[in-house]
């Protein structure tokens, strides 16, 4: 097996040292991991935006609060039934 490729790479990189750790990049990576954790996502559910004024319009338009609108409608496209808490 020809290992010339690896020998050439070792020769090129022999004089180089590893890059130093950048504190900003380390902190950003840690925050990214924390935000992606299951605990952070569960906590974000409690901090949800309030329900929009017209949940049906928000849901159909695909606005930023469509999840809250779907929860407010409780599975019904009839706002009167959704307010009563009835299920279709």
Rosetta constraint file for C-alpha pairs under 8 A:
AtomPair CA 3 CA 7 HARMONIC 6.37 0.50
AtomPair CA 4 CA 8 HARMONIC 6.08 0.50
AtomPair CA 5 CA 9 HARMONIC 6.31 0.50
AtomPair CA 6 CA 10 HARMONIC 6.13 0.50
AtomPair CA 7 CA 11 HARMONIC 6.16 0.50
AtomPair CA 8 CA 12 HARMONIC 6.22 0.50
AtomPair CA 9 CA 13 HARMONIC 6.15 0.50
AtomPair CA 10 CA 14 HARMONIC 5.70 0.50
AtomPair CA 21 CA 26 HARMONIC 7.46 0.50
AtomPair CA 22 CA 26 HARMONIC 6.28 0.50
AtomPair CA 23 CA 27 HARMONIC 6.18 0.50
AtomPair CA 24 CA 28 HARMONIC 6.13 0.50
AtomPair CA 25 CA 29 HARMONIC 6.09 0.50
AtomPair CA 26 CA 30 HARMONIC 6.25 0.50
AtomPair CA 27 CA 31 HARMONIC 6.17 0.50
AtomPair CA 28 CA 32 HARMONIC 6.14 0.50
AtomPair CA 29 CA 33 HARMONIC 6.32 0.50
AtomPair CA 30 CA 34 HARMONIC 6.22 0.50
AtomPair CA 31 CA 35 HARMONIC 6.10 0.50
AtomPair CA 32 CA 36 HARMONIC 6.22 0.50
AtomPair CA 33 CA 37 HARMONIC 6.30 0.50
AtomPair CA 34 CA 40 HARMONIC 6.73 0.50
AtomPair CA 35 CA 40 HARMONIC 5.56 0.50
AtomPair CA 35 CA 41 HARMONIC 7.08 0.50
AtomPair CA 36 CA 40 HARMONIC 6.83 0.50
AtomPair CA 36 CA 41 HARMONIC 6.98 0.50
AtomPair CA 37 CA 41 HARMONIC 6.46 0.50
AtomPair CA 38 CA 42 HARMONIC 6.14 0.50
AtomPair CA 39 CA 43 HARMONIC 6.19 0.50
AtomPair CA 40 CA 44 HARMONIC 6.17 0.50
AtomPair CA 41 CA 45 HARMONIC 6.63 0.50
AtomPair CA 42 CA 46 HARMONIC 7.39 0.50
AtomPair CA 43 CA 47 HARMONIC 6.96 0.50
AtomPair CA 44 CA 48 HARMONIC 6.52 0.50
AtomPair CA 48 CA 68 HARMONIC 7.61 0.50
AtomPair CA 49 CA 65 HARMONIC 7.02 0.50
AtomPair CA 49 CA 68 HARMONIC 7.21 0.50
AtomPair CA 50 CA 68 HARMONIC 7.15 0.50
AtomPair CA 51 CA 55 HARMONIC 7.00 0.50
AtomPair CA 51 CA 65 HARMONIC 7.13 0.50
AtomPair CA 51 CA 68 HARMONIC 5.34 0.50
AtomPair CA 51 CA 69 HARMONIC 5.84 0.50
AtomPair CA 51 CA 72 HARMONIC 6.85 0.50
AtomPair CA 52 CA 58 HARMONIC 6.91 0.50
AtomPair CA 52 CA 65 HARMONIC 6.85 0.50
AtomPair CA 52 CA 68 HARMONIC 7.54 0.50
AtomPair CA 52 CA 69 HARMONIC 6.48 0.50
AtomPair CA 54 CA 58 HARMONIC 6.30 0.50
AtomPair CA 54 CA 69 HARMONIC 7.94 0.50
AtomPair CA 55 CA 59 HARMONIC 6.00 0.50
AtomPair CA 55 CA 66 HARMONIC 7.59 0.50
AtomPair CA 55 CA 68 HARMONIC 7.88 0.50
AtomPair CA 55 CA 69 HARMONIC 4.40 0.50
AtomPair CA 55 CA 70 HARMONIC 7.11 0.50
AtomPair CA 55 CA 72 HARMONIC 6.82 0.50
AtomPair CA 55 CA 73 HARMONIC 6.79 0.50
AtomPair CA 56 CA 60 HARMONIC 6.13 0.50
AtomPair CA 56 CA 69 HARMONIC 6.81 0.50
AtomPair CA 56 CA 70 HARMONIC 7.91 0.50
AtomPair CA 56 CA 73 HARMONIC 7.36 0.50
AtomPair CA 56 CA 77 HARMONIC 6.82 0.50
AtomPair CA 56 CA 79 HARMONIC 7.62 0.50
AtomPair CA 57 CA 61 HARMONIC 5.93 0.50
AtomPair CA 58 CA 62 HARMONIC 6.02 0.50
AtomPair CA 58 CA 63 HARMONIC 5.34 0.50
AtomPair CA 58 CA 64 HARMONIC 7.97 0.50
AtomPair CA 58 CA 65 HARMONIC 6.83 0.50
AtomPair CA 58 CA 66 HARMONIC 5.66 0.50
AtomPair CA 58 CA 69 HARMONIC 6.39 0.50
AtomPair CA 59 CA 63 HARMONIC 6.68 0.50
AtomPair CA 59 CA 65 HARMONIC 7.78 0.50
AtomPair CA 59 CA 66 HARMONIC 4.70 0.50
AtomPair CA 59 CA 67 HARMONIC 7.60 0.50
AtomPair CA 59 CA 69 HARMONIC 5.82 0.50
AtomPair CA 59 CA 70 HARMONIC 6.41 0.50
AtomPair CA 62 CA 66 HARMONIC 5.78 0.50
AtomPair CA 65 CA 69 HARMONIC 6.31 0.50
AtomPair CA 66 CA 70 HARMONIC 6.10 0.50
AtomPair CA 67 CA 71 HARMONIC 6.33 0.50
AtomPair CA 68 CA 72 HARMONIC 6.14 0.50
AtomPair CA 69 CA 73 HARMONIC 6.21 0.50
AtomPair CA 70 CA 74 HARMONIC 6.47 0.50
AtomPair CA 70 CA 75 HARMONIC 6.96 0.50
AtomPair CA 71 CA 75 HARMONIC 7.50 0.50
AtomPair CA 72 CA 82 HARMONIC 7.13 0.50
AtomPair CA 73 CA 77 HARMONIC 6.61 0.50
AtomPair CA 73 CA 78 HARMONIC 7.74 0.50
AtomPair CA 73 CA 79 HARMONIC 6.55 0.50
AtomPair CA 73 CA 82 HARMONIC 5.01 0.50
AtomPair CA 73 CA 83 HARMONIC 7.63 0.50
AtomPair CA 74 CA 82 HARMONIC 5.71 0.50
AtomPair CA 74 CA 85 HARMONIC 7.09 0.50
AtomPair CA 74 CA 87 HARMONIC 7.23 0.50
AtomPair CA 75 CA 82 HARMONIC 7.58 0.50
AtomPair CA 75 CA 87 HARMONIC 6.81 0.50
AtomPair CA 75 CA 88 HARMONIC 7.29 0.50
AtomPair CA 76 CA 81 HARMONIC 6.82 0.50
AtomPair CA 76 CA 82 HARMONIC 5.86 0.50
AtomPair CA 76 CA 87 HARMONIC 6.76 0.50
AtomPair CA 76 CA 88 HARMONIC 6.32 0.50
AtomPair CA 77 CA 82 HARMONIC 7.63 0.50
AtomPair CA 78 CA 82 HARMONIC 6.29 0.50
AtomPair CA 79 CA 83 HARMONIC 6.16 0.50
AtomPair CA 80 CA 84 HARMONIC 6.44 0.50
AtomPair CA 81 CA 85 HARMONIC 6.17 0.50
AtomPair CA 81 CA 86 HARMONIC 5.41 0.50
AtomPair CA 81 CA 87 HARMONIC 7.49 0.50
AtomPair CA 82 CA 86 HARMONIC 6.14 0.50
AtomPair CA 82 CA 87 HARMONIC 7.64 0.50
